[in-house]
């Protein structure tokens, strides 16, 4: 009978051996598509682990292509299981149930399978593990571009082979560059990294990147991880001269918008430094690259100077003796991104004695490129160690990882455990909205209460707003315990944002959960006729401001009370903004009409409100109650919903505040603001906008027939 299996799926066939020893052969004829096949005793294989082999419809055209030592008849691929029924203690496959597992590969496969037995005295090769060239997994070689193309939703797999020399002397980088023409699509690709094999559920890895603003997706494997992985596989006594290979696998998945043409490049960045020689390195946000220098007994004590030229991007750097750092903890320094290329930094370790010294680079902000070398100098009493010049204004804590703006930090918490993080915000009140998001990465089942996420804001009364701790009883923060779309989101609107250190805590419920955290900082200022992207968390406000473009200076009010808003008191109402001086050409008594288009992509916005003096709240008179059926989107909908806010007779020089209040599901949206100036009616005639209808909130552009 014919059967079908699709990419990532498993199908199983099994035999129950009798008391007589024999070989079990399986002829597999693949008519369309491709698949992997493997054997396992007693239980079916749940993932593609060696030994396995590959078969495709092309084998029908080349009957001996996947031959395992026996001529495959009529284009069949023959899988051989030797000595079935013979005890494993005697070198056989055992007397337990034997499973043949088939896993779908690049495209859906239709196949026909026949099982037969062969006398144990006959030759049996067994299942010899596949070579890379037998499959649709492309081998990425050092220094060569590997081109590729994927359709929307399609995944292509690649293999990175690691030698012992690579593991003990290199850092490995993987870059995937979108070569498609047209505009930048920040989520055009997702690049995944796996050790040893590709799991059936590709998202079950913490090493992936799914966002790029420069059309380049980058992952890195630092020297310490390469070395530890090699030793774990081949023993603690293995070294750079060991003969064995092992593999990492890289998968590239297209987004949902379009076909992507790309190319992949494997980078090797030497870890070992030598005096007088320069090494090129690259590191991206949250990744580590490590370099080291061996100071020999013959050299004696020296002052070590690591010197690097920053070509682009930003990074933290630190020097440590004996062991490479694995966390960004003091002392360290920051090489900030700046417009001046080729800036030179030095990291010094004074009075170094013979041993190993590490220079570690940790990416932050944007991908960095640099050239690094090392010098050994005679001891100098005036030598100043980098440790003594620590950038104290960016100091971190040992226990907590730092969250970054517009990037991901990954974590996994066990049952009923906490993982804590911090974010140092530099945005002042009224300048921006800040949204903390934690995404549950479990895709097999949906548990909307898998996590509890809490955020603790800076203590504005503390002498150091970048200090502080999480309260022992973990109370007093903003908490999110429910996420029907796996995204736990907590927003601080512009009136609540403070400079200082925020703490974010993630607690697992009844099971282990892998997750990723992002911090979005959204400018509140709407620029005329430009698109502003934003989001709002459930049951939270975010604010945006449309300023009068014909006035010389505009700013939001400079202070806000600290009381929480409620239906009874307007805790967030601010002082009225001052009237500003107009540019030439406008009458003092002219007004303007402001239109703001809101395009809702996902989630819910339950309330819209506008105000001319202060950001609106529930107590604002001009609140707009929106029916959910008008603006809510179904999950996974590819359509967007448009809304329009029109406000006429806005006084000259006054900002117009727009408030959006989130519904049940975190909303993602875009805003576009425009305005036209209106001269007052002549002869005392009334304006077309009366006091009763001075603003309109609607879902169609023609909602106000009297507008024009």
Buried (B, 14 or more C-beta within 10 A) or exposed (E): EEEBBEBBBBBEBEBEBEEEBBBBBBBBBBEEBBBBBBBBBEEBBEBBBEEBBBBBBEBBEEBEBBBBEBEBEEBBBBBBBBBBBBEEEEEBBBBEBBBBBBBBBBBBBBBEBEBEBBEBEEEBEBBEEBEEEBBEBBBBEEEEBBEBBBEEEBBBBBBBBBBBEBBBBBBBBBBBBBBBEEEEBEEBBBBBBBBBBBBBEBBBBBBBBBBBEEBBBBBBBBBBBBBEBBBEBBEEEBEBEBEEEBBBBBBBBBBEEEEBEBBBBBBEBBBBBEEEEEBEBBBBBBBBBBBBBEBEEEEEEBBBBBBBBBBBBBBBBBBBEEEBBBBBBBBBBBBBBEEEEEBEBEBBBBEBEEEBBBBBBBBBBBBBBBBBBBBBEEEEEEBEBBBEEBEEEBBBBEEBBBBBBEBBBBBBBEEEEBBBBBBBBEBEBBBBBBBBBBBBBBEEEEBEEBBBBBBBBBBEEEEEBBEBEBEEEBEEBBBBBEBEBBBBBBBBBBBBBBBBBBBBBBBBBEEEBBBBBBBBBBBBBBEEEEEBEBBBBBEBBBBBBBBBBBBEEBBBBEEBEEEEBEEEBBBBBBEEBEEBEBEEEBEEEBBBBBBBBBBBBBBBBBBBBBBBBBBBBBBBEBBBEBEEEEBBBEEEEEEEBEBBBBBBBBBBBBBBBBBBBBBBBBBBBBBBBBBEBBEEEEEEEEEBBEEEEBBBBBBEEEEBEEBE
